[in-house]
Amino acid sequence: MTRHDHRCAAEICREQGWHVGTCLVGDAGYGPTVIQITALGDRVMLAKILSHGRMAVAYNEAQAWSLSLRDWRSVG
């Protein structure tokens, strides 16, 4: 469970065994969002959005993510 876990995203990723290339899915009530981890720092995780609401997205620039707003789980 990552919702309400306010530790830094990179720490949560390491604890879960998630690494660069791992795809995660989470839903904040607007349909599932799938992201792919592109970089892990000491505290920051960068990821790009692959799809939102089961639709591919055209903007997939990597950005910093917090994992505390929804429950994320690895997929694929």
All heavy atoms as an XYZ file, in Angstrom:
586
protein
N       0.842     -1.175      0.000
C       0.000      0.000      0.000
C       0.892      1.245      0.000
O       1.734      1.387      0.869
C      -0.891      0.019      1.230
C      -1.769     -1.200      1.403
S      -3.267     -1.166      0.452
C      -4.260     -0.055      1.372
N       0.694      2.096     -0.954
C       1.498      3.316     -1.008
C       0.686      4.552     -0.646
O       1.268      5.581     -0.328
C       2.118      3.507     -2.408
O       1.079      3.627     -3.373
C       3.027      2.344     -2.766
N      -0.640      4.454     -0.710
C      -1.471      5.613     -0.372
C      -1.195      6.047      1.064
O      -1.137      5.226      1.958
C      -2.943      5.285     -0.531
C      -3.850      6.507     -0.279
C      -5.273      6.130     -0.498
N      -5.432      5.896     -1.929
C      -6.450      6.351     -2.645
N      -7.401      7.007     -2.079
N      -6.514      6.122     -3.926
N      -1.016      7.302      1.258
C      -0.753      7.918      2.557
C       0.627      7.567      3.123
O       0.893      7.845      4.282
C      -1.844      7.586      3.580
C      -3.217      7.945      3.112
N      -3.580      9.241      2.808
C      -4.304      7.181      2.866
C      -4.834      9.257      2.399
N      -5.288      8.023      2.420
N       1.489      6.943      2.328
C       2.877      6.696      2.737
C       3.671      7.896      2.245
O       3.913      8.040      1.051
C       3.396      5.403      2.119
C       4.778      5.019      2.619
O       5.515      5.913      3.095
O       5.134      3.826      2.531
N       4.045      8.777      3.150
C       4.657     10.044      2.750
C       6.177     10.005      2.715
O       6.805     11.055      2.643
C       4.153     11.172      3.653
C       2.678     11.395      3.495
N       2.129     11.977      2.375
C       1.628     11.056      4.277
C       0.813     12.020      2.484
N       0.482     11.459      3.635
N       6.734      8.792      2.745
C       8.184      8.688      2.549
C       8.520      9.066      1.111
O       7.637      9.108      0.238
C       8.662      7.262      2.832
C       8.508      6.851      4.279
C       8.931      5.428      4.493
N       8.033      4.544      3.749
C       8.387      3.330      3.325
N       9.589      2.857      3.539
N       7.526      2.582      2.671
N       9.780      9.322      0.842
C      10.162      9.682     -0.525
C       9.906      8.498     -1.453
O       9.992      7.329     -1.064
C      11.602     10.148     -0.580
S      12.816      8.937     -0.073
N       9.546      8.802     -2.684
C       9.158      7.783     -3.660
C      10.275      6.782     -3.916
O      10.017      5.583     -4.049
C       8.724      8.454     -4.962
N      11.520      7.245     -3.974
C      12.634      6.333     -4.249
C      12.774      5.296     -3.134
O      13.062      4.125     -3.401
C      13.928      7.116     -4.431
N      12.560      5.704     -1.904
C      12.643      4.777     -0.775
C      11.561      3.697     -0.880
O      11.830      2.509     -0.661
C      12.504      5.537      0.538
C      12.608      4.668      1.773
C      12.474      5.454      3.065
O      12.550      6.696      3.052
O      12.282      4.792      4.097
N      10.350      4.107     -1.217
C       9.252      3.148     -1.374
C       9.571      2.169     -2.504
O       9.373      0.958     -2.365
C       7.922      3.878     -1.644
C       7.524      4.708     -0.424
C       6.819      2.886     -2.017
C       6.366      5.663     -0.674
N      10.095      2.683     -3.619
C      10.444      1.820     -4.751
C      11.473      0.772     -4.351
O      11.322     -0.411     -4.670
C      10.979      2.652     -5.918
S       9.714      3.617     -6.761
N      12.514      1.202     -3.671
C      13.549      0.246     -3.251
C      12.958     -0.814     -2.324
O      13.259     -2.001     -2.459
C      14.712      0.976     -2.592
C      15.613      1.688     -3.600
C      16.888      2.183     -2.951
N      16.626      3.311     -2.057
C      16.515      4.572     -2.449
N      16.646      4.872     -3.728
N      16.288      5.533     -1.583
N      12.114     -0.392     -1.400
C      11.491     -1.337     -0.469
C      10.627     -2.361     -1.198
O      10.588     -3.540     -0.841
C      10.651     -0.580      0.546
C       9.961     -1.478      1.558
C       9.111     -0.675      2.519
O       9.672     -0.154      3.505
O       7.891     -0.552      2.264
N       9.928     -1.926     -2.244
C       9.034     -2.800     -3.001
C       9.760     -3.628     -4.062
O       9.155     -4.493     -4.693
C       7.935     -1.968     -3.680
C       7.007     -1.261     -2.730
C       6.150     -2.242     -1.949
O       5.777     -3.303     -2.431
N       5.849     -1.896     -0.714
N      11.034     -3.325     -4.308
C      11.780     -4.025     -5.352
C      11.511     -3.476     -6.740
O      11.790     -4.121     -7.743
N      10.953     -2.260     -6.805
C      10.684     -1.611     -8.086
C      11.931     -0.874     -8.535
O      12.618     -0.245     -7.747
C       9.523     -0.633     -7.955
C       8.237     -1.255     -7.487
C       7.859     -2.560     -7.580
C       7.146     -0.582     -6.850
N       6.610     -2.742     -7.057
C       6.144     -1.544     -6.591
C       6.923      0.731     -6.469
C       4.941     -1.230     -5.976
C       5.722      1.060     -5.856
C       4.744      0.083     -5.617
N      12.236     -0.940     -9.839
C      13.458     -0.358    -10.378
C      13.160      0.295    -11.728
O      12.011      0.257    -12.197
C      14.529     -1.447    -10.510
C      14.006     -2.683    -11.184
N      13.854     -2.804    -12.537
C      13.568     -3.857    -10.660
C      13.361     -3.983    -12.838
N      13.170     -4.642    -11.711
N      14.177      0.865    -12.339
C      14.006      1.482    -13.655
C      13.439      0.437    -14.609
O      13.927     -0.697    -14.672
C      15.348      2.038    -14.172
C      15.229      2.489    -15.620
C      15.808      3.191    -13.289
N      12.384      0.797    -15.302
C      11.706     -0.095    -16.233
C      10.432     -0.707    -15.668
O       9.585     -1.181    -16.422
N      10.283     -0.700    -14.332
C       9.075     -1.247    -13.713
C       7.864     -0.386    -14.074
O       7.933      0.838    -14.030
C       9.226     -1.300    -12.175
O      10.309     -2.163    -11.838
C       7.956     -1.801    -11.513
N       6.765     -1.043    -14.438
C       5.514     -0.338    -14.703
C       4.613     -0.473    -13.482
O       4.509     -1.546    -12.896
C       4.817     -0.917    -15.926
S       5.702     -0.584    -17.465
N       3.987      0.628    -13.110
C       3.088      0.674    -11.962
C       1.718      1.147    -12.424
O       1.615      1.960    -13.349
C       3.614      1.656    -10.905
C       5.025      1.440    -10.380
C       5.420      2.574     -9.439
C       5.134      0.101     -9.680
N       0.675      0.653    -11.765
C      -0.680      1.116    -12.045
C      -1.309      1.584    -10.737
O      -1.112      0.968     -9.692
C      -1.546      0.026    -12.729
C      -1.736     -1.178    -11.838
C      -2.892      0.594    -13.177
N      -2.026      2.691    -10.821
C      -2.743      3.241     -9.675
C      -3.955      4.000    -10.163
O      -3.988      4.495    -11.286
N      -4.976      4.075     -9.313
C      -6.217      4.748     -9.694
C      -6.611      5.727     -8.595
O      -6.786      5.330     -7.449
C      -7.323      3.721     -9.901
C      -8.554      4.302    -10.566
O      -8.803      5.518    -10.438
O      -9.282      3.529    -11.210
N      -6.734      6.993     -8.950
C      -7.134      8.030     -8.002
C      -8.613      8.361     -8.165
O      -9.064      9.414     -7.737
C      -6.281      9.278     -8.192
N      -9.362      7.477     -8.813
C     -10.789      7.697     -8.989
C     -11.178      8.186    -10.371
O     -12.352      8.409    -10.646
N     -10.201      8.332    -11.261
C     -10.483      8.829    -12.613
C     -10.077      7.811    -13.670
O      -9.844      8.157    -14.807
C      -9.742     10.143    -12.867
C     -10.051     11.193    -11.837
C      -9.156     11.469    -10.820
C     -11.254     11.890    -11.873
C      -9.442     12.429     -9.852
C     -11.551     12.840    -10.914
C     -10.645     13.104     -9.918
O     -10.931     14.036     -8.963
N      -9.962      6.563    -13.282
C      -9.484      5.515    -14.174
C      -8.023      5.236    -13.887
O      -7.315      6.081    -13.340
N      -7.558      4.040    -14.238
C      -6.183      3.659    -13.917
C      -5.152      4.463    -14.711
O      -5.360      4.764    -15.884
C      -6.128      2.179    -14.280
C      -7.223      1.978    -15.267
C      -8.285      2.975    -14.925
N      -4.086      4.792    -14.042
C      -2.937      5.431    -14.672
C      -1.783      4.445    -14.621
O      -1.512      3.863    -13.570
C      -2.539      6.722    -13.932
O      -3.635      7.638    -13.987
C      -1.314      7.368    -14.553
N      -1.119      4.234    -15.752
C       0.045      3.352    -15.813
C       1.268      4.223    -16.066
O       1.286      5.032    -16.998
C      -0.095      2.288    -16.923
C       1.157      1.412    -16.983
C      -1.338      1.442    -16.699
N       2.272      4.057    -15.203
C       3.520      4.797    -15.356
C       4.672      3.801    -15.433
O       4.557      2.666    -14.980
C       3.757      5.795    -14.199
C       3.852      5.073    -12.851
C       2.650      6.840    -14.171
C       4.225      5.988    -11.676
N       5.789      4.255    -16.022
C       7.001      3.436    -16.073
C       8.125      4.220    -15.423
O       8.377      5.379    -15.787
C       7.373      3.090    -17.507
C       8.601      2.200    -17.602
C       8.923      1.842    -19.031
O       8.777      2.678    -19.935
N       9.342      0.615    -19.255
N       8.785      3.597    -14.464
C       9.897      4.254    -13.769
C      11.053      4.428    -14.741
O      11.471      3.480    -15.405
C      10.333      3.432    -12.544
C       9.172      3.305    -11.544
C      11.562      4.061    -11.878
C       9.435      2.341    -10.402
N      11.571      5.657    -14.822
C      12.679      5.947    -15.734
C      13.978      6.262    -14.998
O      15.047      6.170    -15.578
C      12.338      7.130    -16.663
O      12.035      8.270    -15.866
C      11.150      6.793    -17.558
N      13.890      6.648    -13.716
C      15.092      6.933    -12.934
C      14.756      6.902    -11.454
O      13.647      7.261    -11.055
C      15.665      8.305    -13.307
N      15.724      6.457    -10.651
C      15.595      6.477     -9.198
C      16.821      7.164     -8.620
O      17.943      6.757     -8.894
C      15.511      5.054     -8.621
C      14.206      4.308     -8.797
C      14.347      2.888     -8.294
C      13.082      5.023     -8.078
N      16.575      8.204     -7.855
C      17.652      8.882     -7.148
C      17.653      8.459     -5.696
O      17.057      7.446     -5.325
N      18.295      9.239     -4.864
C      18.284      8.952     -3.430
C      16.892      9.147     -2.851
O      16.471      8.399     -1.974
C      19.269      9.855     -2.693
C      20.716      9.525     -3.033
O      20.996      8.357     -3.376
O      21.555     10.435     -2.956
N      16.173     10.166     -3.348
C      14.854     10.472     -2.802
C      13.774     10.550     -3.878
O      12.607     10.346     -3.603
C      14.901     11.811     -2.059
C      15.879     11.825     -0.894
C      15.866     13.123     -0.116
N      14.558     13.540      0.325
C      13.910     13.043      1.390
N      14.458     12.111      2.097
N      12.715     13.504      1.717
N      14.153     10.851     -5.107
C      13.199     11.139     -6.179
C      13.075      9.962     -7.140
O      14.058      9.299     -7.463
C      13.644     12.399     -6.951
C      12.735     12.678     -8.136
C      13.689     13.604     -6.024
N      11.855      9.720     -7.578
C      11.578      8.756     -8.638
C      11.051      9.536     -9.832
O      10.149     10.365     -9.687
C      10.511      7.758     -8.190
C      10.116      6.793     -9.296
S       8.558      5.942     -8.995
C       7.376      7.202     -9.392
N      11.615      9.282    -11.007
C      11.084      9.855    -12.240
C      10.350      8.749    -12.977
O      10.789      7.594    -12.981
C      12.199     10.398    -13.128
C      13.063     11.521    -12.567
C      14.088     11.953    -13.608
C      12.219     12.698    -12.131
N       9.236      9.107    -13.585
C       8.453      8.144    -14.356
C       7.730      8.858    -15.477
O       7.475     10.059    -15.405
C       7.450      7.431    -13.455
N       7.401      8.100    -16.515
C       6.605      8.653    -17.606
C       5.254      7.952    -17.623
O       5.142      6.771    -17.279
C       7.313      8.519    -18.945
C       7.588      7.099    -19.370
C       8.341      7.074    -20.684
C       8.654      5.640    -21.087
N       9.387      5.597    -22.365
N       4.237      8.687    -18.005
C       2.881      8.136    -18.098
C       2.779      7.343    -19.403
O       3.100      7.859    -20.472
C       1.821      9.248    -18.080
C       1.880     10.042    -16.778
C       0.423      8.655    -18.281
C       0.945     11.241    -16.759
N       2.330      6.095    -19.293
C       2.092      5.276    -20.486
C       0.638      5.336    -20.912
O       0.332      5.348    -22.101
C       2.499      3.824    -20.223
C       3.960      3.585    -19.845
C       4.204      2.102    -19.615
C       4.896      4.132    -20.909
N      -0.272      5.344    -19.930
C      -1.697      5.435    -20.262
C      -2.451      5.995    -19.066
O      -2.002      5.930    -17.930
C      -2.269      4.070    -20.646
O      -2.247      3.177    -19.544
N      -3.606      6.556    -19.369
C      -4.496      7.078    -18.326
C      -5.920      6.744    -18.744
O      -6.322      7.025    -19.871
C      -4.329      8.586    -18.158
C      -5.259      9.145    -17.132
N      -5.138      8.864    -15.798
C      -6.337      9.932    -17.267
C      -6.107      9.467    -15.142
N      -6.852     10.127    -16.022
N      -6.660      6.122    -17.842
C      -8.031      5.732    -18.172
C      -8.090      4.760    -19.325
O      -8.988      4.823    -20.150
N      -7.099      3.883    -19.408
C      -6.984      2.844    -20.447
C      -6.718      3.408    -21.843
O      -6.866      2.697    -22.842
C      -8.209      1.935    -20.451
C      -8.358      1.150    -19.170
C      -9.476      0.129    -19.259
N      -9.503     -0.694    -18.079
C     -10.157     -0.406    -16.965
N     -10.832      0.717    -16.879
N     -10.131     -1.224    -15.936
N      -6.326      4.677    -21.931
C      -5.992      5.271    -23.221
C      -4.537      5.703    -23.202
O      -4.061      6.275    -22.212
C      -6.894      6.481    -23.506
C      -8.359      6.106    -23.624
S      -9.415      7.513    -23.998
C      -8.864      7.902    -25.635
N      -3.824      5.434    -24.276
C      -2.436      5.863    -24.393
C      -2.379      7.383    -24.341
O      -3.325      8.065    -24.742
C      -1.833      5.350    -25.698
N      -1.290      7.909    -23.832
C      -1.129      9.362    -23.779
C       0.022      9.785    -24.686
O       0.990      9.056    -24.851
C      -0.881      9.864    -22.338
C      -2.104      9.644    -21.471
C       0.309      9.192    -21.720
N      -0.113     10.949    -25.278
C       0.900     11.451    -26.198
C       2.048     12.131    -25.458
O       3.156     12.192    -25.948
C       0.267     12.420    -27.190
N       1.773     12.647    -24.264
C       2.808     13.331    -23.496
C       3.372     12.334    -22.493
O       2.722     11.940    -21.571
C       2.238     14.553    -22.767
C       1.119     14.217    -21.810
C       1.366     13.984    -20.453
C      -0.195     14.113    -22.261
C       0.339     13.665    -19.578
C      -1.225     13.791    -21.397
C      -0.948     13.567    -20.059
O      -1.964     13.240    -19.201
N       4.583     11.892    -22.719
C       5.154     10.919    -21.796
C       6.551     11.339    -21.329
O       7.426     10.517    -21.129
C       5.145      9.509    -22.380
C       5.958      9.388    -23.658
O       6.537     10.355    -24.123
N       5.986      8.201    -24.216
N       6.730     12.635    -21.178
C       7.970     13.172    -20.619
C       8.093     12.708    -19.166
O       7.134     12.750    -18.408
C       7.925     14.704    -20.665
C       9.157     15.390    -20.152
C      10.291     15.391    -21.156
O      10.020     15.207    -22.355
O      11.428     15.566    -20.728
N       9.268     12.243    -18.799
C       9.489     11.796    -17.417
C       9.349     12.974    -16.460
O       9.768     14.086    -16.757
C      10.874     11.173    -17.281
N       8.729     12.722    -15.315
C       8.546     13.742    -14.294
C       8.652     13.098    -12.925
O       8.532     11.882    -12.783
C       7.197     14.428    -14.461
C       6.013     13.468    -14.452
C       4.716     14.172    -14.783
O       4.445     15.224    -14.251
N       3.918     13.592    -15.654
N       8.878     13.900    -11.912
C       8.965     13.402    -10.540
C       7.571     13.016    -10.063
O       6.602     13.695    -10.359
C       9.574     14.456     -9.627
N       7.482     11.921     -9.333
C       6.204     11.416     -8.844
C       6.256     11.216     -7.344
O       7.269     10.827     -6.782
C       5.880     10.065     -9.487
C       5.384     10.196    -10.884
C       6.140     10.392    -11.994
C       4.039     10.148    -11.322
N       5.346     10.478    -13.096
C       4.048     10.327    -12.711
C       2.834      9.968    -10.672
C       2.887     10.328    -13.469
C       1.679      9.966    -11.432
C       1.712     10.147    -12.823
N       5.119     11.435     -6.706
C       4.882     11.043     -5.323
C       4.006      9.795     -5.392
O       3.144      9.702     -6.256
C       4.150     12.147     -4.561
O       3.655     11.641     -3.349
N       4.222      8.860     -4.520
C       3.419      7.641     -4.547
C       2.338      7.638     -3.479
O       1.640      6.651     -3.299
C       4.332      6.418     -4.382
C       5.384      6.250     -5.477
C       6.293      5.074     -5.147
C       4.732      6.062     -6.838
N       2.151      8.774     -2.787
C       1.265      8.799     -1.632
C      -0.197      9.131     -1.931
O      -1.036      9.050     -1.046
C       1.794      9.797     -0.594
O       1.729     11.116     -1.098
N      -0.534      9.473     -3.167
C      -1.901      9.903     -3.463
C      -2.811      8.778     -3.929
O      -4.020      8.957     -4.039
C      -1.881     11.024     -4.502
C      -1.137     12.285     -4.059
C      -1.140     13.313     -5.172
C      -1.739     12.852     -2.782
N      -2.248      7.631     -4.256
C      -3.023      6.459     -4.659
C      -2.214      5.208     -4.347
O      -1.011      5.289     -4.130
C      -3.404      6.527     -6.130
C      -2.216      6.546     -7.060
C      -2.588      6.842     -8.480
N      -2.537      8.277     -8.675
C      -2.765      8.902     -9.814
N      -3.090      8.230    -10.878
N      -2.702     10.195     -9.904
N      -2.872      4.088     -4.323
C      -2.168      2.828     -4.121
C      -1.615      2.357     -5.454
O      -2.357      2.221     -6.430
C      -3.106      1.752     -3.544
C      -3.393      1.988     -2.082
O      -2.477      2.446     -1.362
O      -4.519      1.719     -1.639
N      -0.322      2.146     -5.504
C       0.349      1.688     -6.716
C       0.716      0.221     -6.557
O       1.044     -0.237     -5.474
C       1.613      2.506     -6.960
C       1.350      3.930     -7.294
C       1.337      4.984     -6.448
C       1.052      4.462     -8.576
N       1.046      6.151     -7.112
C       0.873      5.852     -8.437
C       0.927      3.905     -9.847
C       0.568      6.681     -9.497
C       0.623      4.743    -10.918
C       0.448      6.118    -10.743
N       0.715     -0.504     -7.687
C       1.189     -1.875     -7.699
C       1.890     -2.104     -9.046
O       1.580     -1.434    -10.038
C       0.042     -2.870     -7.509
C      -1.027     -2.813     -8.569
C      -2.147     -3.827     -8.320
N      -3.244     -3.620     -9.257
C      -3.279     -4.078    -10.511
N      -2.276     -4.784    -10.984
N      -4.326     -3.834    -11.278
N       2.810     -3.027     -9.053
C       3.533     -3.294    -10.300
C       2.663     -4.132    -11.224
O       1.820     -4.920    -10.785
C       4.860     -3.994    -10.021
O       4.641     -5.242     -9.437
N       2.852     -3.918    -12.509
C       2.122     -4.661    -13.540
C       3.093     -5.140    -14.607
O       4.155     -4.562    -14.793
C       1.002     -3.816    -14.216
C      -0.093     -3.506    -13.250
C       1.559     -2.555    -14.831
N       2.675     -6.178    -15.316
C       3.423     -6.685    -16.452
C       4.740     -7.200    -16.100
O       5.649     -7.452    -16.743
